[in-house]
Amino acid sequence: MTRNHSRVTITIKDDLLKSIDKMVDGTKIKNRSHAIESLLLQNFKSHKIKKAVILAGGEGIRVQGYEKPVSRILSLHKKKPFAEYIFDWLKKQGIEEVIISAGSLSTEIKDQIGDGSQFGLQISYLAKDTGTASVLKYLPNIIDETFLMTNGDVLCDIDLEEMLDFHKKTEGVCTIAMASVKEPSALGTIKLSGSKIVDFIEKPKKGEEESYLVNAGIYLMNPSIFSEISSQCSSLEKNLFPFLAKEGKLFGYHLQDKWFHLDSDQE
């Protein structure tokens, strides 16, 4: 028995065992045990999100120490740039590679954050920013697996593995994390049928809310979402998500953890 390995006894169907044995080539896969171990490793690997996209563009805000407006992720929260809280969370979740989409605001972020090595991450930048959905048009050659996309002004200590399990079970194209808030009138709400998102209610009047669930700005997306984007699609909230909802390809995941929206009293 090799080091750090344990001997186990399992029962497998004959037809499945024949398929496993076909994997054995004597070189890459040396024997039946090696084949089973390889399959298990592939399965566990598939339950990890390794790449994340942070939406950090927009008009920017005024931050002390900068002459021009900068991305909100550089604003200070409890004496630390908000970006660092996001990085800490991503690293905790096993994320290895981060793509920051900030358009014209990329320079200041890159000057402060660099390549991400100080945070234990590999960070790159998308300088093209024509809308939150348009960002997806530049990712097909970069991402080929399920990935995380998050707004740069939200934070939640969500367990991505649990959200990913939910996402896989729905077999949808995209899963939106949903937060429950006391005052949804300023944010807009989500209408569900089971776990499937069927509609979005734009900023309902106080007292007329059908739901208290809002888009938390945290998404899991399959690469197949790239083929859902039309040339006219520029906004996630206004164009892509309503389209996916009508197609029955959009699902909502209820957050059980505390959710924080920068510059908002919604927590």
Secondary structure as the mmCIF struct_conf table of DSSP 4:
data_model
#
loop_
_struct_conf.conf_type_id
_struct_conf.id
_struct_conf.beg_label_comp_id
_struct_conf.beg_label_asym_id
_struct_conf.beg_label_seq_id
_struct_conf.end_label_comp_id
_struct_conf.end_label_asym_id
_struct_conf.end_label_seq_id
TURN_TY1_P TURN_TY1_P1 ARG A 3 ASN A 4
HELX_RH_AL_P HELX_RH_AL_P1 ASP A 14 ASP A 21
TURN_TY1_P TURN_TY1_P2 LYS A 22 MET A 23
BEND BEND1 GLY A 26 ILE A 29
BEND BEND2 ASN A 31 ASN A 31
HELX_RH_AL_P HELX_RH_AL_P2 ARG A 32 SER A 46
TURN_TY1_P TURN_TY1_P3 HIS A 47 HIS A 47
STRN STRN1 LYS A 51 LEU A 55
BEND BEND3 GLY A 58 GLU A 59
STRN STRN2 ILE A 61 ILE A 61
TURN_TY1_P TURN_TY1_P4 GLN A 64 GLY A 65
BEND BEND4 GLU A 67 LYS A 68
STRN STRN3 VAL A 70 VAL A 70
HELX_RH_3T_P HELX_RH_3T_P1 ARG A 72 LEU A 74
BEND BEND5 SER A 75 SER A 75
STRN STRN4 LEU A 76 HIS A 77
TURN_TY1_P TURN_TY1_P5 LYS A 78 LYS A 79
STRN STRN5 LYS A 80 PRO A 81
HELX_RH_AL_P HELX_RH_AL_P3 PHE A 82 LYS A 92
TURN_TY1_P TURN_TY1_P6 GLN A 93 GLY A 94
STRN STRN6 GLU A 97 SER A 101
HELX_RH_3T_P HELX_RH_3T_P2 GLY A 103 LEU A 105
HELX_RH_AL_P HELX_RH_AL_P4 SER A 106 ILE A 113
TURN_TY1_P TURN_TY1_P7 GLY A 114 ASP A 115
BEND BEND6 GLY A 116 GLY A 116
HELX_RH_3T_P HELX_RH_3T_P3 SER A 117 PHE A 119
TURN_TY1_P TURN_TY1_P8 GLY A 120 GLY A 120
BEND BEND7 LEU A 121 LEU A 121
STRN STRN7 GLN A 122 LEU A 126
BEND BEND8 THR A 130 THR A 130
TURN_TY1_P TURN_TY1_P9 THR A 132 ALA A 133
HELX_RH_3T_P HELX_RH_3T_P4 SER A 134 TYR A 138
TURN_TY1_P TURN_TY1_P10 PRO A 140 ILE A 142
BEND BEND9 GLU A 145 GLU A 145
STRN STRN8 PHE A 147 ASN A 151
TURN_TY1_P TURN_TY1_P11 GLY A 152 ASP A 153
STRN STRN9 VAL A 154 CYS A 156
HELX_RH_AL_P HELX_RH_AL_P5 LEU A 160 THR A 170
TURN_TY1_P TURN_TY1_P12 GLU A 171 GLU A 171
BEND BEND10 VAL A 173 VAL A 173
STRN STRN10 CYS A 174 SER A 180
BEND BEND11 LYS A 182 LYS A 182
HELX_RH_3T_P HELX_RH_3T_P5 PRO A 184 ALA A 186
TURN_TY1_P TURN_TY1_P13 LEU A 187 LEU A 187
STRN STRN11 THR A 189 SER A 193
TURN_TY1_P TURN_TY1_P14 GLY A 194 SER A 195
STRN STRN12 LYS A 196 ILE A 201
BEND BEND12 LYS A 203 LYS A 203
HELX_LH_PP_P HELX_LH_PP_P1 PRO A 204 LYS A 205
TURN_TY1_P TURN_TY1_P15 LYS A 206 GLY A 207
BEND BEND13 GLU A 210 GLU A 210
STRN STRN13 LEU A 213 MET A 221
HELX_RH_3T_P HELX_RH_3T_P6 PRO A 223 GLU A 228
TURN_TY1_P TURN_TY1_P16 SER A 231 GLN A 232
HELX_RH_PI_P HELX_RH_PI_P1 LEU A 236 LEU A 240
HELX_RH_AL_P HELX_RH_AL_P6 PHE A 241 LYS A 246
TURN_TY1_P TURN_TY1_P17 GLU A 247 GLY A 248
STRN STRN14 LEU A 250 HIS A 254
BEND BEND14 ASP A 257 ASP A 257
STRN STRN15 TRP A 259 HIS A 261
TURN_TY1_P TURN_TY1_P18 LEU A 262 ASP A 263
BEND BEND15 SER A 264 ASP A 265
#
